Amino acid sequence: MKFRSTKRHIREGVKNIFRNGWMTVASVGAVTTTLFLVGTFLALVFNLNEMVDKIEDDVEINTLIELTADEGQIKTLGEKIKAIDEVESVTFSSKDEQLEKFIASMGEQGESWKLFKQDNPLNHVYVIKAKQPSDTISIADKVKDFDAVQEVNYGKDVVQKLFEFNKYARTIGIALIAGLVFTAIFLISNTIKLTIMARSKEIGIMKLVGATNGFIRWPFFIEGLLLGILGSILPIAAILGGYYYLDANVSQRIKLSFVEILPFNPFAWQLSLIILAIGALIGVWGSVMSVRKFLKV
């Protein structure tokens, strides 16, 4: 494309923005609202995924070793567990270490359990971490059938519900975001359709004098791109401001270790770029849909 043609297309695209008046305002407003909702859902989904991933990463399989197992059986069991492909790490924790952890977790009430140090009733334990949290259940099913294993604990019901919740939350989040994006594309598409209809005679004359379809449609693509970018400015500003406040104030008051939002920098800036890219894509795609239909290219 020649530089002169490029300047002409940009100039015409900008003119279309002002020429359409209130239709432009309506389109930008609709895109602004849509992108604000998209950005909010994206921030929520990304942070929710981060929290769930942290919880999943903390999932461990505690393999209680039979009290009657000797050192050879314990060593053999550890080697069998390590040989499982899905296992990332295996840590041995003696019954004395388990008692110390239990006493520490009980606080002041744990003092009474110090009496059991002489005759410790707890089991030696192999603590297993999976390479992928989703492999936890399959690893536990394999380990429980090994010799010298008394019991396998990993919070089966809670873990299954956690994985299911994560799966459905991601699916629903993606579906909502996709729905909002297509709504914005539809709105911009309709605006540009009205523009093309209003200029149908002009377009017809341009084609009669030899203008190519590409020459005719480029200003509309520029118009759609500008509509998308303009519609992304306010959502980016609002989300940057809101997220900065949450990061600086609210996150400091949350005491739960797994409830922690992503840091403002770089997440908020990355999210802003995503919103800007979605806005531009919405505008261009809306233009493509309209121009293809009306110019039949």
C-alpha positions as CSV (number, residue, x, y, z in Angstrom):
1,M,0.0,0.0,0.0
2,K,1.4,3.4,-1.0
3,F,2.0,6.0,1.7
4,R,-0.4,8.4,0.0
5,S,-3.1,5.8,0.0
6,T,-2.4,5.1,3.6
7,K,-2.8,8.7,4.6
8,R,-6.1,8.9,2.7
9,H,-7.5,5.8,4.4
10,I,-6.5,7.1,7.8
11,R,-8.0,10.5,7.0
12,E,-11.3,9.0,5.8
13,G,-11.5,6.7,8.8
14,V,-11.1,9.6,11.2
15,K,-13.7,11.6,9.2
16,N,-16.1,8.7,9.5
17,I,-15.8,8.8,13.3
18,F,-16.9,12.5,13.4
19,R,-19.3,12.2,10.5
20,N,-21.4,9.6,12.2
21,G,-22.0,11.8,15.3
22,W,-24.2,10.1,17.9
23,M,-23.8,6.7,16.3
24,T,-20.1,6.9,17.1
25,V,-20.9,8.0,20.6
26,A,-23.3,5.1,21.0
27,S,-20.8,2.6,19.7
28,V,-17.9,3.8,21.8
29,G,-20.2,3.8,24.8
30,A,-21.3,0.3,24.1
31,V,-17.7,-0.9,23.6
32,T,-16.6,0.9,26.8
33,T,-19.3,-0.8,28.9
34,T,-18.5,-4.2,27.3
35,L,-14.7,-3.8,27.7
36,F,-15.2,-2.7,31.3
37,L,-17.1,-5.9,32.0
38,V,-14.6,-8.0,30.1
39,G,-11.7,-6.4,32.0
40,T,-13.4,-7.0,35.3
41,F,-14.1,-10.6,34.5
42,L,-10.6,-11.1,33.3
43,A,-9.1,-9.7,36.5
44,L,-11.5,-11.9,38.5
45,V,-10.8,-15.0,36.5
46,F,-7.0,-14.5,36.5
47,N,-6.9,-13.9,40.3
48,L,-9.3,-16.8,41.0
49,N,-7.1,-19.1,38.9
50,E,-4.0,-17.9,40.8
51,M,-5.7,-18.6,44.2
52,V,-6.9,-22.0,43.1
53,D,-3.5,-22.9,41.7
54,K,-2.0,-22.0,45.1
55,I,-4.4,-24.3,46.8
56,E,-3.8,-27.0,44.3
57,D,0.0,-26.7,44.8
58,D,-0.5,-27.2,48.5
59,V,-2.3,-30.5,48.0
60,E,-0.1,-33.3,49.4
61,I,-0.6,-37.0,49.8
62,N,0.2,-38.3,53.3
63,T,1.0,-42.0,53.2
64,L,0.9,-43.5,56.6
65,I,3.3,-46.4,57.0
66,E,2.2,-49.5,59.0
67,L,3.5,-49.5,62.5
68,T,4.9,-53.0,62.1
69,A,6.9,-52.1,59.0
70,D,10.7,-52.5,59.3
71,E,13.4,-50.2,57.8
72,G,13.7,-52.4,54.7
73,Q,10.0,-52.3,53.9
74,I,9.9,-48.5,54.5
75,K,12.8,-48.0,52.1
76,T,11.2,-50.3,49.5
77,L,7.9,-48.4,49.8
78,G,9.7,-45.1,49.2
79,E,11.4,-46.4,46.1
80,K,8.1,-47.6,44.7
81,I,6.5,-44.2,45.2
82,K,9.4,-42.4,43.6
83,A,9.1,-44.7,40.6
84,I,5.6,-43.4,39.8
85,D,5.8,-41.1,36.8
86,E,3.4,-38.5,38.1
87,V,5.3,-38.0,41.4
88,E,7.4,-34.9,41.7
89,S,8.8,-35.4,45.2
90,V,8.7,-37.8,48.1
91,T,9.7,-36.7,51.6
92,F,10.0,-39.1,54.6
93,S,8.7,-37.7,57.9
94,S,9.4,-39.8,61.0
95,K,6.7,-40.3,63.6
96,D,8.7,-38.1,66.0
97,E,8.6,-35.3,63.4
98,Q,4.9,-35.9,63.0
99,L,4.3,-35.6,66.7
100,E,6.2,-32.3,66.9
101,K,4.2,-30.9,64.0
102,F,1.0,-32.0,65.7
103,I,2.0,-30.4,69.0
104,A,2.9,-27.1,67.3
105,S,-0.4,-27.0,65.4
106,M,-2.4,-27.5,68.7
107,G,-0.9,-24.4,70.3
108,E,-1.3,-24.4,74.1
109,Q,-3.4,-27.5,74.0
110,G,-0.5,-29.4,72.4
111,E,1.4,-29.4,75.7
112,S,-0.5,-32.4,76.9
113,W,0.6,-34.4,73.9
114,K,4.3,-34.1,74.9
115,L,3.5,-37.1,77.2
116,F,3.4,-39.3,74.2
117,K,7.1,-38.6,73.2
118,Q,8.1,-41.7,75.2
119,D,5.6,-43.9,73.6
120,N,4.7,-42.3,70.2
121,P,1.5,-43.7,68.8
122,L,1.8,-42.0,65.4
123,N,3.0,-43.4,62.1
124,H,6.0,-42.7,59.9
125,V,4.8,-40.8,56.8
126,Y,5.8,-40.3,53.2
127,V,4.7,-36.9,52.0
128,I,4.1,-37.0,48.3
129,K,3.8,-34.0,45.9
130,A,2.4,-34.6,42.4
131,K,3.9,-33.0,39.2
132,Q,0.4,-31.9,38.3
133,P,-2.2,-31.4,41.1
134,S,-4.8,-33.2,38.9
135,D,-2.7,-36.4,39.2
136,T,-3.1,-36.4,43.0
137,I,-6.1,-38.8,43.0
138,S,-4.5,-41.3,40.6
139,I,-1.3,-41.4,42.6
140,A,-3.2,-42.0,45.8
141,D,-5.1,-44.9,44.2
142,K,-1.8,-46.5,43.2
143,V,0.0,-45.9,46.5
144,K,-2.8,-47.3,48.7
145,D,-2.3,-50.8,47.2
146,F,1.5,-50.9,48.0
147,D,2.8,-53.1,50.8
148,A,3.4,-51.5,54.2
149,V,0.8,-48.8,53.6
150,Q,-1.7,-48.4,56.3
151,E,-3.6,-45.4,55.0
152,V,-3.5,-42.7,52.4
153,N,-4.8,-39.2,53.2
154,Y,-5.2,-36.3,50.8
155,G,-8.6,-34.9,51.6
156,K,-10.3,-36.8,48.8
157,D,-13.7,-35.1,48.9
158,V,-12.3,-31.6,49.2
159,V,-9.7,-32.2,46.4
160,Q,-12.3,-33.5,44.0
161,K,-14.6,-30.6,44.7
162,L,-11.7,-28.2,44.3
163,F,-10.7,-29.6,40.9
164,E,-14.3,-29.6,39.7
165,F,-14.9,-26.0,40.9
166,N,-11.7,-24.8,39.1
167,K,-12.8,-26.5,35.9
168,Y,-16.3,-25.0,35.9
169,A,-15.1,-21.6,37.0
170,R,-12.7,-21.3,34.1
171,T,-15.2,-22.6,31.6
172,I,-17.9,-20.2,32.8
173,G,-15.5,-17.3,32.9
174,I,-14.3,-17.9,29.3
175,A,-17.9,-18.2,28.1
176,L,-19.0,-14.9,29.7
177,I,-16.0,-13.1,28.3
178,A,-16.6,-14.5,24.8
179,G,-20.2,-13.6,25.0
180,L,-19.4,-10.0,25.9
181,V,-16.8,-9.7,23.2
182,F,-19.2,-11.0,20.5
183,T,-21.8,-8.5,21.8
184,A,-19.4,-5.6,21.2
185,I,-18.5,-6.9,17.8
186,F,-22.2,-7.0,16.9
187,L,-22.7,-3.4,18.0
188,I,-19.7,-2.0,16.1
189,S,-20.7,-4.1,13.1
190,N,-24.2,-2.5,13.1
191,T,-22.7,1.0,13.3
192,I,-20.5,0.5,10.3
193,K,-23.3,-1.2,8.4
194,L,-25.3,2.1,8.8
195,T,-22.3,4.1,7.6
196,I,-22.0,1.9,4.5
197,M,-25.8,2.1,3.8
198,A,-25.7,5.9,4.1
199,R,-22.8,6.1,1.7
200,S,-24.0,3.3,-0.7
201,K,-24.3,5.7,-3.6
202,E,-20.8,7.1,-3.0
203,I,-19.4,3.6,-2.8
204,G,-21.2,2.6,-6.0
205,I,-19.7,5.5,-7.9
206,M,-16.2,4.7,-6.6
207,K,-16.6,1.1,-7.9
208,L,-17.8,2.4,-11.3
209,V,-14.7,4.5,-11.7
210,G,-12.5,1.6,-10.9
211,A,-11.8,1.7,-7.2
212,T,-10.9,-1.7,-5.8
213,N,-12.7,-3.3,-2.9
214,G,-9.6,-3.0,-0.8
215,F,-9.4,0.8,-1.5
216,I,-13.1,1.2,-0.4
217,R,-13.0,-1.0,2.7
218,W,-9.8,0.3,4.3
219,P,-11.3,3.5,5.7
220,F,-14.0,1.4,7.4
221,F,-11.4,-0.9,8.9
222,I,-9.6,2.2,10.3
223,E,-12.9,3.5,11.6
224,G,-13.6,0.2,13.4
225,L,-10.1,0.1,14.8
226,L,-10.5,3.6,16.2
227,L,-13.9,2.8,17.7
228,G,-12.4,-0.2,19.5
229,I,-9.4,1.8,20.8
230,L,-11.5,4.7,21.9
231,G,-13.8,2.4,23.7
232,S,-10.9,0.8,25.6
233,I,-9.5,4.0,27.1
234,L,-12.1,4.5,30.0
235,P,-12.2,0.8,31.0
236,I,-8.4,0.7,31.2
237,A,-8.3,3.9,33.3
238,A,-11.1,2.5,35.6
239,I,-9.5,-0.9,36.0
240,L,-6.0,0.5,36.7
241,G,-7.4,2.8,39.4
242,G,-9.6,0.2,41.0
243,Y,-6.9,-2.5,40.9
244,Y,-4.3,-0.2,42.4
245,Y,-6.6,0.6,45.3
246,L,-7.3,-3.1,45.9
247,D,-3.6,-4.0,45.8
248,A,-2.6,-1.1,48.1
249,N,-5.4,-1.4,50.6
250,V,-7.7,-4.5,50.6
251,S,-5.0,-7.2,49.9
252,Q,-3.1,-6.1,53.0
253,R,-6.1,-6.8,55.2
254,I,-6.7,-10.4,54.0
255,K,-5.2,-12.8,56.4
256,L,-5.8,-16.1,54.5
257,S,-2.6,-17.3,52.9
258,F,-4.2,-18.5,49.7
259,V,-6.4,-15.4,49.2
260,E,-3.8,-13.1,47.6
261,I,-4.4,-11.0,44.5
262,L,-1.8,-10.7,41.8
263,P,0.6,-7.7,42.3
264,F,-0.4,-4.5,40.5
265,N,2.9,-4.4,38.6
266,P,3.0,-6.1,36.1
267,F,-0.5,-7.7,36.1
268,A,-2.5,-4.5,35.8
269,W,-0.4,-3.3,32.8
270,Q,-0.6,-6.6,31.2
271,L,-4.4,-6.6,31.6
272,S,-4.6,-3.1,30.1
273,L,-2.7,-4.3,27.0
274,I,-5.1,-7.3,26.7
275,I,-8.1,-4.9,26.9
276,L,-6.6,-2.6,24.3
277,A,-5.9,-5.5,22.0
278,I,-9.5,-6.9,22.5
279,G,-10.9,-3.4,21.7
280,A,-8.9,-3.1,18.5
281,L,-9.8,-6.7,17.5
282,I,-13.5,-6.0,18.2
283,G,-13.4,-2.9,16.1
284,V,-11.6,-4.5,13.1
285,W,-13.6,-7.7,13.2
286,G,-16.9,-5.7,13.3
287,S,-15.7,-3.8,10.2
288,V,-14.7,-7.0,8.4
289,M,-18.2,-8.5,9.0
290,S,-20.0,-5.4,7.8
291,V,-17.8,-4.7,4.7
292,R,-17.9,-8.3,3.5
293,K,-21.6,-8.4,3.6
294,F,-22.3,-5.0,1.9
295,L,-19.5,-5.0,-0.6
296,K,-19.8,-8.7,-1.3
297,V,-16.0,-9.2,-1.4
